[in-house]
Amino acid sequence: MSLHLADIAPTDIAAQRIRTPTAFGPGTGTKVLRWAVVLLAAGYFGYLLWLFEFGKLFTGLPRLWTIVRLMLDWTGFADWDHAELLRSMLETVAMAYLGSMLAFAFALPLGFLGARNVIPARVFRFITRRLFDGMRGVDQLIWALVFVRAMGLGPIAGILAICVADTGVLSKLFAEAIENTDRKQTEGVTATGASFFAVLRMGVLPQVLPVTIGQTLYQIESNSREATILGLVGAGGIGLRLSERIQINAWDQVAYAIVLILIAVALIDTVSRWLRMRLIG
Amino acid sequence: MTPLPPNDRIFVLQLVQLSRRFGDTLAVAGADLTIVRGEMVGIIGRSGAGKSTLLRLINRLIEPSSGRIVADGVDVTALRGAALRAWRARTAMIFQQFNLVNRLDVLTNVLCGRLNHMSAWRVLFKRFTPAERVLAIRTLDRFGLAEVALKRADALSGGQQQRVAIARALLQEPAMLLADEPISSLDPVNAKAVMDALLDINRTDGITVLVNLHTLDTARAYCRRIIGMSAGRIVFDGPPEGLTEDVLHAIYGDDVAEHP
């Protein structure tokens, strides 16, 4: 039987509508609901624009323009405190390096303790894993605020913040790497009569070490970026200088500090990528 | 702690009704076996017959479900801790997949054979003694591998890796070598080299060799005593001449033709 569009009579349509109503698009109820959702979303959007006084955008724009103009004016370049800015930049990188390396030192043993094939006891592993989650779950910035309160302004607070947050991240990554090691290789070492410790040292560690070093290098890289923000809350480094200069409207120097940060981050990215390729490849 | 007999006195190894169950299957079912120092024994059977489990039970990589392993009257199945590890060192294992640590160099892999005798401190910093290093190099040289000593283990061919594994086993100064399908992953030339090495160790060093083999011809060519396993049971124990059609059928079932 061949079907043609011309053969379809209004009665056919009515009959089909009764048999398969959903084939003719959404029903009236669905359509109303859809419109209601769209209108509600649009209404909420508009209400929020009014609530947060978005009219300010237009009064603020000229000021933003002024800031950009000030940022681009580097005529005072010779008078800026280059030594202090450069030293702070190095301090930020040093914070990232020291914090990440300390985290590596803590995370390596913790990673073993959190790995199923090292500690089969479920309860113990549950506790260590939740500990990692706790350190990781709280943002570096929050840790920095806490440590600035405890240790005072300066890089120590920043280093501790990086160290604690990264210990959580790295421990979890290391534990997973350890769980993914090849059982055949460790079995080969176990069969020689090696102690459990010797199996971990000679059978497991060689398998995970390149991964752990790669991940730590990546953390140094990403922490050099994030340590800037830690400085803004008083935890040392270039971020601290940045916030001081923002407060006194020294926008030219703010721009200069941002350029310094970009250069430093690009340099560290390159070096770390090269090192990781060498170590893991 | 049960004292182990000195290495040079492990003369008779006995398996008494040794069994191992994995879930519903009996991998090894009531194995009774006596092996005397200096023998070279080939264990044959289909995959899943329990050959691999049997060797791992002897090295105590796997715990038996029931039965005993006795060495010169000492119950090996009761050994724990340091005594158990000392037993493992005496019954060195060779694996089908070599089981070397890929990222360690060949020399360090061979030196792993000494781990049983090392303090945690020495292990941590890989402080092998000069004498241990000399022994490792000489053992590698014995198998023509001295020049690859500083290469990473996974850079070597399968045949070379298996000989490195044999060198590691020899560094354990074992009384017995347990080889689990040592040539199944190798081409014929390398397979011969590895089997010749095992035979040489058996003849020259007087080390007992238990070797699981997939192919009948290899077992016939190298072993004066053959053990046939089927479905976890030992169904044959005797010289190769005893492998009649009926016996082979009992070992391999209808797959005899697939195991030349």
Interface residues (C-beta under 8 A of the other chain):
Chain A: D182 K184 Q185 E187 G188 V189 T190 A191 T192 G193 A194 S195 F197 A198 R201 M202 G203 P206 Q207 L209 P210
Chain B: N59 L61 R85 A86 W87 R88 A89 R90 A92 M93 F95 Q97 F98 N99 L100 V101 N102 R103 L104 T108 C112 G113 L115 N116 M118 A120 V123 L124 K126 A165 R168 A169 Q172
